[in-house]
């Protein structure tokens, strides 16, 4: 389970406002990629918080308002489908992460980032942590905010572009989703750079 040890280590180095950063939606065939940044106080109490992928939708939704209530600051940001196709998914993810950090109501002075890379363009000192969403409370909180925020957006995409099942699969490449793409063709919500094998394979 994630704990506060990474945040405490950064504080011992002299940093006061440590944010965790994570993303949701790198893998889907459609919809934006979402990132969140969260600063948690040492006094936070978030029982059951874990990597969002290990939690049920019901548990993520229950944790979402508790994280918002207890966080010193939080921010959620997106990179669009057009940005994903223009920049590639990695750079678009970095862009969303940088936007999330810049959107914090209280500026962070250090970042803990899930993964093995520090986003290019991040304007503060940072440490990357592989599997960070299962190790750091701040990253786990960011994971939940990003996942819930993106999942809540996809039903709106489904209403805008019906027939693909976005509300159900959230843009991921399920069998039904791929079949709908082949039958209907892609819509503006699809990441064209992700569809080459499906459309031309």
Secondary structure, 3 states (H helix, E strand, C coil): CCECHHHHHHHHCCCCCEEEEEEECCCCCECCEEEEEEEECCCCCCCCCCCHHHCCHHHHHHHHHHHHHHEEEEEEEEECHHHHHHHCHHHHHHHHHHHHHHCCCCCCCEEEEECCCCCCCCCCCEEEECCHHHCEHHHHHHHHHHHHHHHHHHHHHHHHCCCCCHHHHCCCCCHHHHHHHHHHCCCCCECHHHCHHHHHC
